[in-house]
Amino acid sequence: MIALAVSALISPPIIKTLGSRGFYVLALAPAAGLVWVAANWPTPGEPPRTETISWIPSLDMDIVLRFDTLSAIMSVLILGVGALVLVYCANYFQEMRRRVAVFGGELVAFAGAMFSLVVSDNTLVMYVFWEATTVLSFMLVGFNAVRATSRRAATQALLVTTFGGLAMLVGIIMLGERTGSYLLSDLVAHPPTGGVYIDVAVILVLIGALSKSAIVPFHFWLPGAMAAPTPVSAYLHAAAMVKAGIYLVARLAPAFAPLVSWQVMVIGLGLLTMVLGGWRSLRELDLKLILAFGTVSQLGFMMVLVGIGDANVAMAGLAMVVAHAMFKACLFMVVGIIDKSTGTRDIRKLARLGQRLPVLAVTAAVAGASMAGLPFTLGFVGKETAFGSVWDTGALSPLQRHTVDVVLLVGSIITFAYTTRFLWGAFGRKVRHLPTRAVAQLEPPAVMFQVPPALLSATGVIAAFASGWIGSLFEPYAESLPAYGEELEHLAQWHGFGLPVVFSIIVVAGGAGLFMFLRARRAHVFVHPPRLNADRIYDRTLRAADTVSLWVTRNTQRGSLPITQGVILTTAVLLPVTVLFLGSRQTLHISGFNTADEIVIGFVMVSAAVATAVLRNRLAGLLTLGITGYGCGALFAMYGAPDLALTQFLVESLTLVVFVLVLRKLPPEATPKQRTGHRPVRIVIAVAFGAMLVLIGLFAAAARSTEPLHVYLGDAAYEFGHGANAVNVLLVDIRAWDTLGEISVLIVAATGVASMVFRSRRFGAVPRVTESALAERRNGDDPSHGRTTWLRGSEMRDPSQRSLILEATTRLVFPTLVVLSVYFFFAGHNAPGGGFAGGLVMGLALVLRYLAGGRYELGEAMRIEAGTILGAGLAISATTAAVSLFLGAPALSSAVIEMHLPVFGEVHIVTALFFDLGIYLIVVGLVLDILRSLGARLDVVDPPTPTTPAPEPEEVK
């Protein structure tokens, strides 16, 4: 996993340096992983190898990795085919483009995410990697982002698989809460008893699996994803990503296969998918789409086999999973070579290509034989085993198993037909006398270009002769399923003459006959497009959602801010109060004020709030509004919360400054046109909202039935976070994940503010004082030239806007604020302060420099761009989380570093200090970005828009 992650990170510079040959280097990572899998293959009879990394134990989010037989089989496909696809890319991307370097990293990252998915035992962690494959698939499918078809295909795949993933997440949580464990191994070993709850949970999980593996009704996204480059189709949509749903069904089958809901969704929809996908492939004229719908059909086949829940059928399912990965990845690569050499994939334009590319034709023919289930291929072994084991399985009733087998027979006939059609369409002699022109560039590089598909094709034949040995590798998984009284049947090419042989003969005869019939009668059979087209239904669903959203927006968002706020606040008042009085609640026991100081502060806050609503002057209303915030901070201080009080005072001060910067561009009072009216209604809503908050707070306090948590916070902060300030330890250790999310929101807020101000383009750092600027200003009529300045930026300001007292005070106070900021930062772990408070103090120091010296002084005070500071802060905080994981500790957990310094003596540094440093930098960057946008940029007067004089009227003659 680590090797793949590192390879993904370094792949862009490798490919930029080596060109397309860099893909050979990248292929070493999955190849090395394949060697590791072979060296650590699970030993039958011994417990699987497991690794546990503590992450978030309270949420059962430990990273538990489990390497058993099923994981090993899937890992071989992921890593082996992945390495060959990367080798194939070295010749496929001969024309290097900028996007190719990133493409290589995304492909390796996908291999890492997929490998992590199949070895994750924790279902929540597995879901994280599940969605990682979805996101990476979106980027890979959308490789040609300039094309509308690529963007649409990528978005379609993302929406469908994400919808299924979210449904699966709900099912995972339901099963985890019912069983008390989120481990797949525990869920399979001790499955929960049946019932509606379990049925719903299993159905939700299966929605995720079926959508990932393109099972009806979610099958339409896979053919659309053929807009991706051929290596993506060969890897994601043949060997890896679409197998994720198959893997999950195979993993859960020992526990849930007997459920009726399981059988309906897995077996019923799988059979429908096999027949429908095969039939659709017979309609297509594009080689890639023929394979795409064939993939849909084969996925339905595999879903049925691994989902029945019988040991012998599961052996056939695993054989088909491996065979399909080899022959379908090979055939997609073949199509890529044909496309590169001829410039087309349309079977109507291809003829006699087998004469020009005989090696490629043989490669495709062998892989096609495996797909059609002909002898001496692994596909034949899997299909023969499937026919025989399904007919005799005890997991289904006689009528069910015979029906399933007959439908599989029909689907196999269609498979043989579209396989023949693919090979004939690509390489057949047809009626044209001249073969399709193949460009000469294929001759020299054809060796390496055709090695990966040829190797996969040959492996399918070799695996058939080694089917007995391969079956012994599959059997440990199959033994986890019941054999229903029969012994486990070993894989082999020949089990004697019986029903499977008869079915195979019917498949060959029926498939050949169907191909000949459709070839002769195609103009009469496929005249009209299919009436039920899932892709069109998807488009109509999106259009309907857009229509509904527009209707809702049009009727709820009227463009009036007072109406919108009124609706939100009214809902916030009515809904909680109604639920409160309809449900059970505790009796209130309200105590009075503890001291007279509370009465005084409360009276001042209420008076200030009333004054804010009454005053018409915007600045006066802002100042009175600030009094309520300072009063709240005073209450915090009275109740023994100096940290909260300090933060409240600093935030309130900074907020006042930000509001003042905005008010500079507004008139002092609202004009009659800007007054919204309806004052009584607004007063009622405001009073009701305040009363609701008080009421909910009182009932929430009365509902406490156990000892409050804050009793334990002090000891927990000192024991686990190594700090005496419980508030700061909460932020940087105990609930550091919340803090990481909050600082991310701060960065989004800074970006949003700047985006609203910088309408046309985003500007860089604020201007600085340069000698050329000073000389230009002094050469002009500058009345300030020669005057005393305490700040360098003041020389660039209008003298009428300067204050000598403020400049001198700033010169003295600014260093003090910087030192105070650093003190709060270092002292915050054991005393009031911390990175947030320190950053706010540093931000106020920058505000002071800006107010005293203007925008040029701000550039002198902080010469680093705000975006750089924000990015550095987030990187430091995120790196702190990652380092803890690599050290085997929970993410963002604290550790003490002890050292002896010559001057300071014994020094103890808590690792949370580095996380706090990131918070500090983000707050400073946020303030700088706000000052740069609301302050420094708004100082610049926009040039007047030139007006074109109206033309003189022509004289009337």
Buried (B, 14 or more C-beta within 10 A) or exposed (E): BEBBBEBBEBBBEBBBEBBBEBBBBBBEBBBBBBEBBEEEBBEEEEEBBBEEBBBBEEEBBBBBBBBBBBBBBBBBBBBBBBBBBBBBBBBBBEEEEEBBBBBBBBBBBBBBBBBBBBBBBBBBBBBBBBBBBBBBBBBBBBBBEEEEEBBBBBBBBBBBBBBBBBBBBBBBBBBBEBBEBBBBBBBBEEBBEBEEBBBBBBBBBBBBBBBBBBBBBBBBBBBBBBBBBBBBBBBBBBBBBBBBBBBBBBBBBBBBBEBEBBBEBBBBBBBBBBBBBBBBBBBBEBBBBBBBBBBBBBBBBBBBBBBBBBBBBBBBBBBBBBBBBBBBBBBBBBBBBBBBBBEBBEBEEBBBBBEBBEEBBBBBBBBBBBBBBBBBBBBBBBBBBBBBBBBBBBBBEEEBBEBBBBBBBBBBBBBBBBBBBBBBBBBBEBEEEEBBEBEEEBEEEBEEBBBBBBBBBBBBBEBBBEBEEBBEBBBBBBBBBBBBEBEBBBBBBEBEEEEBBEBBEBBBEBBBEBBEEBEEEEEEEBEEEEEEEBBEEBBEEEEEEEEEEEEEEEEEEEEEEEBEEBBEBBEBBEEBBEEBEEEEEEEEEEEEEEEEEBEEBEEBBEBBBEBBEEBEEBBBBBBBBBBBBBBBBBBBBBEEBBBBBBBBBBBBBBBBBBBBBBBEEEEEBBEEEEEEEEEEEBEEBBEBBEEBEEBEEBBEEBEEEEEEEEEEBEEBBBEBBBBEBBBBBBBBBBBBEEBBEBBBEBBEEBBEBBEEBEEEEEBEBBBBBEEEBBEEBEEEEBEBEEEEBBBBBBBBBEEEEBEEEBBBBBBEBBEEBBEBBBBBBBBBBBBBBBBBBBBBBBBBBBBBBBBBBBBBBBBBBBEEBBBEBBBBBBEBBBEBBEBBBEEEBBBBBBEEEEEEEEEEEEEEBBBBBBBBBBBBBBBBBBBBBBBBBBBBBBBEEEEEEEEEEEEEEEEEE
